[in-house]
């Protein structure tokens, strides 16, 4: 079974075909597209990201000491190990593509299904997943049975954290930023007979299922704490994702999240001073104040800003900034219908993340220690 993204008569890697059966399309982007697949022998389901070699920009390659030149995303996901970051399970290639085989995480969401009414869980950020709010995901509208992904969690458990010294990922040429921030748009995917589009597993669709198009504060705290843990882990290893947003967070019915899509990531030696960048690789609605002003920026403070925008989507269901001017000034707008339902501690954390001055903006360590995330 092939996707319309493949050129006519394209032959996939024979070893991959012998191991995996391609199924549904999940989405597409600038560098490639993603499909689900079944392992023919072991029976578990995976996500396969087909990375188009000729579209990977120069800054997004890394020289690996063992296997040579690979996309940075492939190298990172082969070495990092965190429960809230999607794991790399296998890698194949042919003349046109790298096939990045990853665990498939999340529950399929459909706008016809809503979040169930839930009581706030234990709010301690270290609570087990069994104490988190249960959601009501949709039945899969695909050729596959409606079931949770069953990727074995132990398949890549022996990897070591990424060693330092892979070098700085250089920025590309400058690029004009949009004048106004825009809302998130779902990716459109062409399909052909026999290929279906699977309902999304991402946080964007999950939020859409709530009656108020936002999560409760207890749910938001649980989800956000996992993202913060992942970003803190990456920062300690000199890694910046650079495109954190609701569409790059897959989530299941127990609110367990995993960060995906490291195509815009940057890697530096964490023991050396962090570099400045000129080019912005991300989503305009999440761009920090300094980026919108076209200033040189550091990845870590810009990453914290994206967390503030994400927190607004979780708690209020909208971006905190109606326009780019508001973002530049750090002028947060929260609807009167919502503002009374968000605690002062949560708003304090959002403001700390969305400080327009990157020098005084909260660090990821300060966010991790914030009272709101550690509230009982």
VENKANOR-V325785 format. One record per residue. N is the residue number from 1. PHI is phi in degrees with one decimal (none if undefined). Layout:
BEGIN
n:N phi:PHI
n:N phi:PHI
END
This chain:
BEGIN
n:1 phi:none
n:2 phi:-118.5
n:3 phi:-92.4
n:4 phi:-67.3
n:5 phi:-71.6
n:6 phi:-76.1
n:7 phi:-61.8
n:8 phi:-56.5
n:9 phi:66.3
n:10 phi:-67.7
n:11 phi:-99.4
n:12 phi:-74.2
n:13 phi:-54.2
n:14 phi:-62.6
n:15 phi:-66.4
n:16 phi:-62.7
n:17 phi:-61.6
n:18 phi:-71.3
n:19 phi:-99.6
n:20 phi:-125.7
n:21 phi:-108.2
n:22 phi:-66.7
n:23 phi:-127.5
n:24 phi:-99.1
n:25 phi:-90.7
n:26 phi:-105.5
n:27 phi:170.2
n:28 phi:-148.5
n:29 phi:-151.9
n:30 phi:-67.6
n:31 phi:-103.7
n:32 phi:168.6
n:33 phi:-150.6
n:34 phi:-125.8
n:35 phi:-131.2
n:36 phi:-88.8
n:37 phi:-153.2
n:38 phi:-106.9
n:39 phi:-74.3
n:40 phi:-62.8
n:41 phi:-96.4
n:42 phi:-84.0
n:43 phi:83.5
n:44 phi:-81.8
n:45 phi:-102.8
n:46 phi:-135.3
n:47 phi:-109.8
n:48 phi:-117.0
n:49 phi:-96.5
n:50 phi:-92.3
n:51 phi:-95.9
n:52 phi:-76.1
n:53 phi:-56.6
n:54 phi:-71.9
n:55 phi:-97.3
n:56 phi:-74.7
n:57 phi:-69.0
n:58 phi:-56.9
n:59 phi:-70.2
n:60 phi:-99.0
n:61 phi:-111.0
n:62 phi:-134.2
n:63 phi:-86.8
n:64 phi:-87.0
n:65 phi:-63.6
n:66 phi:-95.3
n:67 phi:-106.5
n:68 phi:94.5
n:69 phi:-81.0
n:70 phi:-138.6
n:71 phi:-57.7
n:72 phi:-54.0
n:73 phi:-57.0
n:74 phi:-65.3
n:75 phi:-62.8
n:76 phi:-60.3
n:77 phi:-70.3
n:78 phi:-87.3
n:79 phi:-118.3
n:80 phi:-74.5
n:81 phi:-144.4
n:82 phi:-147.3
n:83 phi:-65.4
n:84 phi:-106.5
n:85 phi:-127.5
n:86 phi:-59.6
n:87 phi:-97.3
n:88 phi:-84.9
n:89 phi:-106.6
n:90 phi:-165.2
n:91 phi:-145.9
n:92 phi:-131.7
n:93 phi:-156.3
n:94 phi:-137.3
n:95 phi:-66.8
n:96 phi:-108.9
n:97 phi:-132.8
n:98 phi:-96.9
n:99 phi:-108.8
n:100 phi:-92.6
n:101 phi:-87.8
n:102 phi:-126.5
n:103 phi:-63.8
n:104 phi:-100.8
n:105 phi:-118.6
n:106 phi:114.9
n:107 phi:-108.6
n:108 phi:-71.7
n:109 phi:-108.3
n:110 phi:-139.3
n:111 phi:-65.5
n:112 phi:-82.5
n:113 phi:-113.6
n:114 phi:-114.4
n:115 phi:-65.0
n:116 phi:-72.7
n:117 phi:-70.0
n:118 phi:-133.0
n:119 phi:-87.8
n:120 phi:-55.8
n:121 phi:-80.5
n:122 phi:-57.1
n:123 phi:-89.4
n:124 phi:-64.3
n:125 phi:-65.4
n:126 phi:-98.2
n:127 phi:-63.5
n:128 phi:-72.5
n:129 phi:-63.8
n:130 phi:-72.0
n:131 phi:-98.5
n:132 phi:-79.9
n:133 phi:-63.8
n:134 phi:-89.4
n:135 phi:-109.4
n:136 phi:-118.5
n:137 phi:-70.0
n:138 phi:-78.2
n:139 phi:-74.2
n:140 phi:-69.5
n:141 phi:-95.8
n:142 phi:-134.8
n:143 phi:-75.3
n:144 phi:-95.7
n:145 phi:-65.9
n:146 phi:-74.9
n:147 phi:-152.8
n:148 phi:-75.5
n:149 phi:-56.3
n:150 phi:-121.4
n:151 phi:-63.4
n:152 phi:-66.0
n:153 phi:-72.8
n:154 phi:-91.3
n:155 phi:-66.8
n:156 phi:-128.1
n:157 phi:-80.0
n:158 phi:-96.8
n:159 phi:-70.1
n:160 phi:-103.1
n:161 phi:-57.9
n:162 phi:-57.9
n:163 phi:-71.6
n:164 phi:-76.4
n:165 phi:101.3
n:166 phi:-72.2
n:167 phi:95.6
n:168 phi:-75.2
n:169 phi:-92.4
n:170 phi:-72.9
n:171 phi:-82.2
n:172 phi:-88.7
n:173 phi:-69.0
n:174 phi:-63.8
n:175 phi:-143.0
n:176 phi:-64.0
n:177 phi:-89.9
n:178 phi:-63.2
n:179 phi:-72.6
n:180 phi:-123.9
n:181 phi:-70.2
n:182 phi:-122.2
n:183 phi:-74.6
n:184 phi:-67.0
n:185 phi:-116.0
n:186 phi:-72.1
n:187 phi:-73.3
n:188 phi:-93.8
n:189 phi:-128.6
n:190 phi:-75.1
n:191 phi:-130.2
n:192 phi:-134.2
n:193 phi:-52.8
n:194 phi:94.0
n:195 phi:-114.1
n:196 phi:-119.2
n:197 phi:-95.5
n:198 phi:-80.7
n:199 phi:-54.0
n:200 phi:-67.8
n:201 phi:-99.5
n:202 phi:-87.9
n:203 phi:-65.9
n:204 phi:-55.8
n:205 phi:-68.4
n:206 phi:-60.4
n:207 phi:-61.4
n:208 phi:-63.0
n:209 phi:-81.8
n:210 phi:-75.0
n:211 phi:-59.8
n:212 phi:-101.2
n:213 phi:58.4
n:214 phi:-157.8
n:215 phi:-89.4
n:216 phi:-68.9
n:217 phi:-63.8
n:218 phi:-65.0
n:219 phi:-64.3
n:220 phi:-60.6
n:221 phi:-61.5
n:222 phi:-64.8
n:223 phi:-66.8
n:224 phi:-64.3
n:225 phi:-62.5
n:226 phi:-68.5
n:227 phi:-63.5
n:228 phi:-61.1
n:229 phi:-58.7
n:230 phi:-65.3
n:231 phi:-66.6
n:232 phi:-62.5
n:233 phi:-60.7
n:234 phi:-62.2
n:235 phi:-60.8
n:236 phi:-64.2
n:237 phi:-103.2
n:238 phi:75.6
n:239 phi:-113.2
n:240 phi:-120.1
n:241 phi:-68.9
n:242 phi:71.0
n:243 phi:-151.2
n:244 phi:-74.3
n:245 phi:-162.8
n:246 phi:-62.2
n:247 phi:-76.1
n:248 phi:-104.5
n:249 phi:-126.0
n:250 phi:-91.0
n:251 phi:-142.9
n:252 phi:-107.6
n:253 phi:-67.7
n:254 phi:-97.2
n:255 phi:66.8
n:256 phi:-78.7
n:257 phi:-113.9
n:258 phi:-140.2
n:259 phi:-82.6
n:260 phi:-124.7
n:261 phi:61.6
n:262 phi:-98.0
n:263 phi:-65.8
n:264 phi:-106.7
n:265 phi:-70.0
n:266 phi:-129.4
n:267 phi:-129.5
n:268 phi:-137.0
n:269 phi:-73.3
n:270 phi:-67.0
n:271 phi:-89.0
n:272 phi:-112.1
n:273 phi:-57.0
n:274 phi:-73.4
n:275 phi:-77.9
n:276 phi:-106.0
n:277 phi:-122.6
n:278 phi:-111.1
n:279 phi:-87.9
n:280 phi:-100.5
n:281 phi:-116.3
n:282 phi:177.3
n:283 phi:-116.2
n:284 phi:-55.7
n:285 phi:-64.4
n:286 phi:-109.2
n:287 phi:-71.0
n:288 phi:-75.5
n:289 phi:-55.9
n:290 phi:-66.3
n:291 phi:-69.5
n:292 phi:-63.6
n:293 phi:-84.0
n:294 phi:61.8
n:295 phi:-90.5
n:296 phi:-64.2
n:297 phi:-138.7
n:298 phi:-98.5
n:299 phi:-67.9
n:300 phi:-64.0
n:301 phi:-63.2
n:302 phi:-65.3
n:303 phi:-66.5
n:304 phi:-63.2
n:305 phi:-58.6
n:306 phi:-60.9
n:307 phi:-65.2
n:308 phi:-63.9
n:309 phi:-64.2
n:310 phi:-59.9
n:311 phi:-61.3
n:312 phi:-64.3
n:313 phi:-62.5
n:314 phi:-66.8
n:315 phi:-87.2
n:316 phi:-116.5
n:317 phi:81.4
n:318 phi:-141.3
n:319 phi:-66.4
n:320 phi:-75.4
n:321 phi:-126.7
n:322 phi:-64.1
n:323 phi:-136.7
n:324 phi:-64.3
n:325 phi:-61.9
n:326 phi:-63.2
n:327 phi:-65.5
n:328 phi:-58.7
n:329 phi:-85.2
n:330 phi:69.3
n:331 phi:-87.6
n:332 phi:-79.8
n:333 phi:-115.7
n:334 phi:-124.2
n:335 phi:-56.5
n:336 phi:-60.2
n:337 phi:-69.7
n:338 phi:-109.0
n:339 phi:-56.3
n:340 phi:-72.1
n:341 phi:-100.7
n:342 phi:-108.6
n:343 phi:-66.9
n:344 phi:-61.9
n:345 phi:-64.3
n:346 phi:-64.9
n:347 phi:-66.3
n:348 phi:-62.9
n:349 phi:-64.1
n:350 phi:-60.9
n:351 phi:-66.1
n:352 phi:-63.7
n:353 phi:-72.1
n:354 phi:-103.0
n:355 phi:-64.8
n:356 phi:-66.2
n:357 phi:-96.3
n:358 phi:-63.4
n:359 phi:-75.5
n:360 phi:-107.7
n:361 phi:-62.5
n:362 phi:-61.4
n:363 phi:-84.0
n:364 phi:-65.1
n:365 phi:-67.4
n:366 phi:-67.7
n:367 phi:-63.5
n:368 phi:-59.3
n:369 phi:-91.4
n:370 phi:-63.2
n:371 phi:-59.0
n:372 phi:-63.1
n:373 phi:-74.4
n:374 phi:-108.1
n:375 phi:-68.7
n:376 phi:-87.4
END
